[in-house]
Amino acid sequence: MKKTLSFLCVMLLIGAAGCFVLLHYYILPSPAGEGAQGSAPSSGYVVNTSSKIFHLPSCPSTQQMKESNKLFSTEAREALIAQGLKPCGSCEP
């Protein structure tokens, strides 16, 4: 009986670890967030909706920006300029 209980506990732990891996790598979004509000994407641009300036995600100005003013965009640079947005003078996207 004790061996059976130990075996079931081990199988439960293995199953739980498998669920974590499944959720973490395949179901939940990556920490980079690719386009999600509130997290920096690894590519594209960060638009400040207040100043109408767009930045590279690595630009230090994005750290000072209010989260409510951040919009992540994967549109082309030319498309953002055509919408009336200006490129950042520091990071020069």
Long-range contacts (C-beta under 8 A, 24 or more apart in sequence): 33-72, 35-72, 35-74, 36-72, 37-70, 37-71, 37-72, 38-67, 38-70, 40-72, 41-72, 41-74, 43-74, 44-72, 44-73, 44-74, 44-75, 45-72, 45-73, 45-74, 45-75, 45-77, 45-80, 45-93, 46-70, 46-71, 46-72, 46-73, 47-71, 47-72, 47-73, 47-80, 47-85, 52-84, 52-85, 52-86, 53-85, 53-86, 53-87, 53-88, 54-80, 54-85, 54-86, 54-87, 54-88, 54-93, 55-88, 55-90, 55-91, 55-93, 56-88, 56-91, 56-93, 58-91, 59-88, 59-90, 59-91, 59-93, 60-90, 61-88, 61-90, 61-91
